[in-house]
């Protein structure tokens, strides 16, 4: 058991959601007679949920900073509708349509960020107003009609990696992408071991690192096989590629940059962060603006997959994104959460939806089951904290939130000390 804990970073509970995800996949694979882990189903699962997973990436930063955004569904729908109208009526090319959508998302985010950061209105109220404003604006500009988008634009939501190179029976670009993923995992583990040696920290036994890399690599290669062997014309979906790029970018920003550390610091204790030199208003403005940019991108991807922008687009998306983040281990009070955790939480919900649909479970039961999953996931985290135990994601963040001389409970650190320590790492 001690070796297993070392393999998974010190405590297996921090990967509770990953274990739950694997258990769900195996359960539905059994109950659906092997349909779950087929190429067609996995491709449909990624295509049908990529926009929610993308929203979760932006939402986790908002929640880490101590806020919540209820407007993302309406913003996504509004941006998607405006872009569709611009391409149809103004004749702008598809790539300029994408830039227009991102710029519009940034403008909306700046508007909401200004009210939140500089006027001081809670983000809950600002984005609740935004949900109403932009839902009405979407219906106004679209006149409650469906607006088609050109085929070139549809590629970002329904396209696949093209066939290149010799005929191997697989999609070669998908194979290369999978091999790149394995190489990334190997290099990352080697760098961790090197960094631990340089800092004089405990270096895990070599077999533990090898076992960890092998397990992750096998999972990546199996997923690669499923995506590379789909029906002719399909492969790894373009929305999945966009999602992977965003995970890498925002994972790096949140864990390796000054801005990311400041987001955690503001969410952990805003006043202590300000005393340490963090400009909390700027951070709050940036996370709100970033969320709307991400929402605009998600809206365009959904419209591209649907081939048209419709009046009901974006309904309930904010709830799915928020649920994914909290299931992934983020704290309601802010200061805790990870990009990877939010993706895992989103995949748990996606697999649950997909499996229940394959089993023919009605929408009423699906909704109730998803609500119970969210409640149980957060309740377990809250219970662990109340008992002085390490929460799922709290263990991941212990090095950030606890100083060497701090309190023994990593989930209840002295906030001023921990925040100053985090800011001092900028050097």
C-alpha positions as CSV (number, residue, x, y, z in Angstrom):
1,X,0.0,0.0,0.0
2,X,2.9,2.4,0.8
3,X,4.3,1.8,-2.7
4,X,0.9,2.5,-4.3
5,X,0.6,5.8,-2.3
6,X,4.1,6.8,-3.6
7,X,3.1,5.9,-7.2
8,X,0.1,8.2,-7.0
9,X,1.8,11.2,-5.3
10,X,1.5,10.3,-1.6
11,X,-2.1,9.4,-1.2
12,X,-4.4,7.3,-3.4
13,X,-7.4,9.4,-2.4
14,X,-6.2,12.3,-4.5
15,X,-7.0,10.2,-7.5
16,X,-10.4,9.1,-6.3
17,X,-12.2,10.6,-9.3
18,X,-9.8,8.8,-11.6
19,X,-10.6,5.5,-10.0
20,X,-14.3,6.4,-10.2
21,X,-14.0,7.2,-13.9
22,X,-12.3,3.9,-14.6
23,X,-14.9,2.0,-12.5
24,X,-17.7,3.7,-14.4
25,X,-16.2,2.8,-17.8
26,X,-15.7,-0.8,-16.8
27,X,-19.2,-1.0,-15.3
28,X,-20.9,0.4,-18.5
29,X,-18.6,-1.8,-20.6
30,X,-20.0,-4.8,-18.8
31,X,-23.6,-3.6,-18.8
32,X,-23.7,-2.6,-22.4
33,X,-22.0,-5.8,-23.7
34,X,-18.9,-4.0,-24.8
35,X,-20.4,-1.0,-26.6
36,X,-18.9,1.6,-24.3
37,X,-15.3,1.0,-25.4
38,X,-15.8,1.0,-29.1
39,X,-14.3,3.5,-31.6
40,X,-17.7,4.9,-32.6
41,X,-18.9,5.4,-29.0
42,X,-15.7,7.0,-27.8
43,X,-15.6,9.4,-30.8
44,X,-19.2,10.4,-30.2
45,X,-18.5,10.8,-26.4
46,X,-15.7,13.3,-27.1
47,X,-17.6,15.1,-29.9
48,X,-20.7,15.4,-27.7
49,X,-19.0,16.7,-24.6
50,X,-15.9,18.6,-25.7
51,X,-17.6,22.0,-25.4
52,X,-18.5,21.2,-21.7
53,X,-15.0,20.1,-21.0
54,X,-13.6,23.3,-22.6
55,X,-16.0,25.4,-20.4
56,X,-14.7,23.5,-17.3
57,X,-11.2,24.7,-18.0
58,X,-12.2,28.3,-17.7
59,X,-14.7,27.7,-14.9
60,X,-12.0,26.0,-12.7
61,X,-10.0,29.2,-12.7
62,X,-13.0,31.3,-11.8
63,X,-13.9,29.0,-8.9
64,X,-10.3,28.8,-7.7
65,X,-10.3,32.6,-7.6
66,X,-13.4,32.4,-5.3
67,X,-16.1,33.3,-7.9
68,X,-18.7,31.6,-10.0
69,X,-19.9,32.3,-13.5
70,X,-23.6,31.6,-14.3
71,X,-23.5,33.3,-17.7
72,X,-21.3,31.0,-19.7
73,X,-24.2,29.2,-21.4
74,X,-25.8,32.4,-22.5
75,X,-22.5,34.0,-23.6
76,X,-21.6,30.9,-25.6
77,X,-25.0,30.9,-27.3
78,X,-24.8,34.7,-28.0
79,X,-21.3,34.4,-29.5
80,X,-22.2,31.4,-31.6
81,X,-25.3,33.2,-33.0
82,X,-23.4,36.5,-33.8
83,X,-20.6,34.5,-35.6
84,X,-23.2,32.5,-37.6
85,X,-25.0,35.7,-38.7
86,X,-21.7,37.4,-39.5
87,X,-20.6,34.6,-41.8
88,X,-24.0,34.3,-43.5
89,X,-25.1,38.0,-43.8
90,X,-21.8,39.8,-43.8
91,X,-19.9,37.3,-45.9
92,X,-16.8,37.2,-43.7
93,X,-14.6,34.0,-44.1
94,X,-14.8,31.3,-41.4
95,X,-11.4,32.1,-39.9
96,X,-12.3,35.7,-39.4
97,X,-15.6,34.5,-37.8
98,X,-13.5,32.6,-35.2
99,X,-11.5,35.7,-34.5
100,X,-14.7,37.7,-34.2
101,X,-16.1,35.2,-31.7
102,X,-13.0,35.3,-29.5
103,X,-12.9,39.1,-29.6
104,X,-16.6,39.3,-28.7
105,X,-16.0,36.9,-25.8
106,X,-13.2,39.0,-24.6
107,X,-15.3,42.2,-24.8
108,X,-18.1,40.5,-22.8
109,X,-15.6,39.2,-20.3
110,X,-14.1,42.6,-19.9
111,X,-17.6,44.0,-19.2
112,X,-18.4,41.4,-16.5
113,X,-14.8,41.5,-15.1
114,X,-15.1,45.3,-14.7
115,X,-18.3,45.0,-12.7
116,X,-16.8,42.2,-10.5
117,X,-13.3,43.5,-10.0
118,X,-13.5,47.3,-10.0
119,X,-17.1,48.0,-9.0
120,X,-17.1,45.3,-6.4
121,X,-20.4,43.5,-7.3
122,X,-20.2,39.8,-6.5
123,X,-19.6,37.7,-9.6
124,X,-22.6,35.6,-8.8
125,X,-24.9,38.7,-9.3
126,X,-22.9,40.0,-12.3
127,X,-23.1,36.8,-14.2
128,X,-26.7,36.1,-13.2
129,X,-27.5,39.4,-14.8
130,X,-25.2,38.4,-17.7
131,X,-27.1,35.1,-18.1
132,X,-30.4,37.1,-18.6
133,X,-28.9,39.8,-20.8
134,X,-27.0,37.6,-23.2
135,X,-29.8,35.0,-23.5
136,X,-32.1,37.8,-24.5
137,X,-29.5,39.3,-26.8
138,X,-29.0,35.9,-28.5
139,X,-32.7,35.6,-29.1
140,X,-33.0,39.2,-30.3
141,X,-30.2,39.1,-32.9
142,X,-31.2,35.6,-34.1
143,X,-34.9,36.4,-34.0
144,X,-35.4,32.9,-32.5
145,X,-34.3,31.3,-35.8
146,X,-31.6,28.7,-36.6
147,X,-28.7,30.2,-38.6
148,X,-26.6,27.7,-40.7
149,X,-22.8,28.0,-40.8
150,X,-20.5,27.1,-43.7
151,X,-18.8,23.7,-44.1
152,X,-15.3,25.1,-43.5
153,X,-16.5,26.4,-40.1
154,X,-18.0,23.1,-39.2
155,X,-14.6,21.5,-39.2
156,X,-13.7,22.9,-35.8
157,X,-16.7,21.1,-34.2
158,X,-17.2,18.0,-36.4
159,X,-13.9,17.5,-38.1
160,X,-11.3,14.8,-37.7
161,X,-7.5,14.5,-38.2
162,X,-6.9,13.9,-41.9
163,X,-5.4,10.8,-43.5
164,X,-1.8,11.3,-44.3
165,X,1.2,9.1,-45.2
166,X,1.1,5.4,-46.2
167,X,-2.0,3.2,-45.7
168,X,-1.4,1.4,-42.4
169,X,-5.0,0.6,-41.6
170,X,-4.9,3.3,-38.9
171,X,-5.1,7.1,-38.9
172,X,-1.4,8.0,-38.9
173,X,-1.8,11.4,-37.4
174,X,-3.8,9.9,-34.5
175,X,-1.0,7.4,-33.9
176,X,1.5,10.1,-33.9
177,X,-0.6,12.1,-31.4
178,X,-0.8,9.1,-29.1
179,X,3.0,8.5,-29.3
180,X,3.6,12.2,-28.6
181,X,1.4,11.8,-25.5
182,X,3.4,8.8,-24.3
183,X,6.6,10.7,-24.9
184,X,5.2,13.7,-22.9
185,X,4.4,11.4,-19.9
186,X,7.9,9.8,-20.0
187,X,9.7,13.2,-20.2
188,X,7.5,14.7,-17.5
189,X,8.3,11.8,-15.1
190,X,12.1,12.1,-15.8
191,X,12.0,15.8,-15.2
192,X,10.2,15.3,-11.9
193,X,12.8,12.8,-10.7
194,X,15.6,15.2,-11.8
195,X,14.0,18.1,-10.0
196,X,13.6,16.1,-6.8
197,X,17.2,15.1,-6.9
198,X,18.4,18.7,-7.4
199,X,16.2,20.0,-4.5
200,X,17.4,17.2,-2.2
201,X,13.9,15.8,-1.9
202,X,13.0,12.1,-1.7
203,X,13.1,10.5,-5.1
204,X,10.6,7.6,-5.6
205,X,12.0,4.2,-6.3
206,X,12.7,3.6,-10.0
207,X,10.2,0.8,-10.3
208,X,7.5,3.1,-9.0
209,X,8.1,5.7,-11.7
210,X,8.3,2.9,-14.3
211,X,5.0,1.4,-13.2
212,X,3.3,4.8,-13.2
213,X,4.5,5.6,-16.7
214,X,3.5,2.2,-18.0
215,X,0.0,2.5,-16.6
216,X,-0.6,5.9,-18.1
217,X,1.0,5.0,-21.4
218,X,-1.1,1.9,-21.8
219,X,-4.2,4.0,-21.2
220,X,-3.1,6.6,-23.8
221,X,-2.2,3.9,-26.4
222,X,-5.5,2.1,-25.9
223,X,-7.4,5.3,-26.4
224,X,-5.2,6.0,-29.5
225,X,-6.1,2.6,-30.9
226,X,-9.8,3.3,-30.5
227,X,-9.6,6.7,-32.2
228,X,-7.3,5.4,-35.0
229,X,-9.5,2.5,-35.9
230,X,-12.9,4.1,-36.3
231,X,-15.1,3.9,-39.4
232,X,-13.5,5.4,-42.6
233,X,-13.4,9.1,-42.5
234,X,-13.1,9.4,-38.7
235,X,-10.1,9.6,-36.3
236,X,-9.3,11.7,-33.3
237,X,-11.8,14.6,-33.4
238,X,-10.7,18.2,-33.9
239,X,-12.6,19.4,-30.8
240,X,-10.6,16.8,-28.8
241,X,-7.4,18.2,-30.2
242,X,-8.4,21.8,-29.2
243,X,-9.3,20.5,-25.7
244,X,-5.9,18.8,-25.4
245,X,-4.1,22.0,-26.4
246,X,-6.1,24.0,-23.9
247,X,-5.4,21.5,-21.1
248,X,-1.7,21.8,-21.7
249,X,-1.8,25.6,-21.9
250,X,-4.0,26.2,-18.9
251,X,-2.3,23.4,-16.9
252,X,1.0,25.2,-17.4
253,X,-0.5,28.7,-16.6
254,X,-2.2,27.5,-13.4
255,X,0.8,25.6,-12.0
256,X,4.0,27.1,-13.5
257,X,3.3,30.9,-13.9
258,X,3.1,33.9,-11.6
259,X,-0.5,34.6,-12.8
260,X,-1.6,31.1,-11.9
261,X,-0.1,31.4,-8.4
262,X,-1.8,34.7,-7.9
263,X,-5.1,33.2,-8.9
264,X,-4.7,30.5,-6.1
265,X,-3.5,33.2,-3.7
266,X,-6.5,35.4,-4.3
267,X,-8.9,32.5,-3.9
268,X,-7.2,31.3,-0.8
269,X,-7.2,34.7,1.0
270,X,-7.6,37.9,-0.9
271,X,-6.5,40.2,1.9
272,X,-3.4,38.2,2.6
273,X,-2.6,38.1,-1.1
274,X,-2.9,41.9,-1.4
275,X,-0.6,42.3,1.6
276,X,1.9,40.1,-0.3
277,X,1.7,42.4,-3.4
278,X,-0.9,40.6,-5.5
279,X,-3.2,42.9,-7.5
280,X,-6.4,41.1,-6.7
281,X,-8.6,43.3,-8.9
282,X,-6.4,42.6,-11.9
283,X,-6.6,38.8,-11.3
284,X,-10.4,38.9,-10.8
285,X,-10.7,40.9,-14.0
286,X,-8.5,38.4,-16.0
287,X,-10.3,35.3,-14.8
288,X,-13.7,36.7,-15.7
289,X,-12.5,37.8,-19.1
290,X,-10.8,34.5,-19.8
291,X,-14.0,32.7,-18.9
292,X,-16.0,34.5,-21.5
293,X,-13.4,33.9,-24.1
294,X,-13.5,30.2,-23.4
295,X,-17.3,30.3,-23.4
296,X,-17.2,32.0,-26.9
297,X,-14.9,29.2,-28.1
298,X,-17.1,26.5,-26.7
299,X,-20.2,28.1,-28.3
300,X,-18.5,28.2,-31.7
301,X,-17.4,24.6,-31.4
302,X,-21.0,23.5,-30.6
303,X,-22.5,25.6,-33.4
304,X,-19.9,24.1,-35.8
305,X,-20.9,20.5,-34.7
306,X,-24.6,21.3,-34.9
307,X,-24.1,23.0,-38.4
308,X,-26.2,25.9,-37.2
309,X,-26.8,28.3,-34.3
310,X,-30.2,27.8,-32.6
311,X,-32.3,29.6,-30.0
312,X,-31.9,26.9,-27.4
313,X,-28.1,26.7,-27.6
314,X,-26.2,26.9,-24.3
315,X,-29.1,26.0,-22.0
316,X,-27.9,24.5,-18.8
317,X,-24.2,24.5,-19.9
318,X,-23.1,26.6,-16.9
319,X,-24.5,23.9,-14.5
320,X,-22.6,21.1,-16.3
321,X,-19.4,23.1,-16.2
322,X,-19.7,23.9,-12.5
323,X,-20.6,20.3,-11.7
324,X,-17.5,19.1,-13.6
325,X,-15.3,21.4,-11.6
326,X,-16.7,20.5,-8.2
327,X,-16.7,16.8,-9.0
328,X,-13.1,17.2,-10.0
329,X,-12.2,18.4,-6.5
330,X,-12.4,22.2,-6.5
331,X,-13.4,23.8,-3.2
332,X,-16.5,25.9,-2.9
333,X,-14.6,28.5,-1.0
334,X,-11.9,28.9,-3.6
335,X,-8.2,28.5,-3.6
336,X,-8.3,24.8,-4.5
337,X,-8.7,23.0,-7.8
338,X,-6.8,21.9,-10.9
339,X,-7.3,21.9,-14.6
340,X,-6.8,18.1,-14.8
341,X,-9.2,17.6,-12.0
342,X,-11.9,19.5,-13.8
343,X,-11.4,17.5,-16.9
344,X,-11.6,14.2,-15.0
345,X,-14.8,15.5,-13.3
346,X,-16.2,16.4,-16.7
347,X,-15.3,13.0,-18.1
348,X,-17.1,11.3,-15.1
349,X,-20.3,13.2,-16.0
350,X,-19.8,12.5,-19.7
351,X,-19.3,8.7,-19.2
352,X,-22.2,8.7,-16.8
353,X,-24.5,10.4,-19.4
354,X,-23.3,8.2,-22.2
355,X,-23.6,5.0,-20.3
356,X,-27.1,5.7,-19.0
357,X,-28.2,6.6,-22.6
358,X,-26.8,3.3,-23.9
359,X,-28.7,1.5,-21.2
360,X,-31.9,3.3,-22.2
361,X,-32.3,5.2,-18.9
362,X,-34.8,8.0,-19.2
363,X,-33.8,11.7,-18.9
364,X,-35.6,12.0,-15.6
365,X,-33.4,9.3,-13.9
366,X,-30.3,10.7,-15.6
367,X,-30.8,14.1,-14.1
368,X,-31.4,12.6,-10.6
369,X,-28.4,10.4,-10.8
370,X,-26.1,13.2,-11.9
371,X,-27.4,15.4,-9.1
372,X,-26.6,12.6,-6.5
373,X,-23.1,12.1,-8.0
374,X,-22.4,15.8,-7.6
375,X,-23.7,15.9,-4.0
376,X,-21.8,12.8,-3.0
377,X,-18.5,14.0,-4.5
378,X,-18.6,17.3,-2.7
379,X,-19.9,15.7,0.5
380,X,-17.0,13.3,0.7
381,X,-14.6,16.2,0.2
382,X,-16.3,18.2,3.0
383,X,-16.4,15.2,5.3
384,X,-12.7,14.6,4.9
385,X,-11.9,18.2,5.7
386,X,-14.2,18.1,8.8
387,X,-12.3,15.1,10.0
388,X,-8.9,16.7,9.5
389,X,-8.2,14.4,6.6
390,X,-6.7,15.3,3.2
391,X,-9.3,16.0,0.6
392,X,-8.9,14.6,-2.9
393,X,-7.4,17.7,-4.4
394,X,-6.3,19.2,-1.1
395,X,-3.5,16.6,-1.1
396,X,-2.4,17.8,-4.5
397,X,-2.2,21.4,-3.2
398,X,-0.6,20.7,0.1
399,X,2.8,22.0,-1.1
400,X,1.2,25.2,-2.2
401,X,-1.0,25.9,0.8
402,X,1.3,24.8,3.6
403,X,4.6,26.2,4.7
404,X,7.3,23.9,6.2
405,X,6.6,25.3,9.7
406,X,2.8,25.5,9.2
407,X,0.0,23.6,10.8
408,X,-0.2,19.8,10.5
409,X,-3.6,19.9,8.7
410,X,-2.9,20.7,5.1
411,X,-6.5,21.7,4.5
412,X,-6.6,24.3,7.2
413,X,-3.4,26.2,6.9
414,X,-2.6,29.6,8.2
415,X,-3.8,31.5,5.2
416,X,-1.5,34.5,5.5
417,X,1.6,32.4,5.9
418,X,0.7,30.0,3.0
419,X,-0.2,32.8,0.7
420,X,3.0,34.7,1.3
421,X,4.9,31.5,0.7
422,X,3.2,31.0,-2.6
423,X,3.9,34.5,-3.7
424,X,7.6,34.2,-2.7
425,X,7.9,31.4,-5.2
426,X,7.8,34.0,-8.0
427,X,11.5,34.3,-7.6
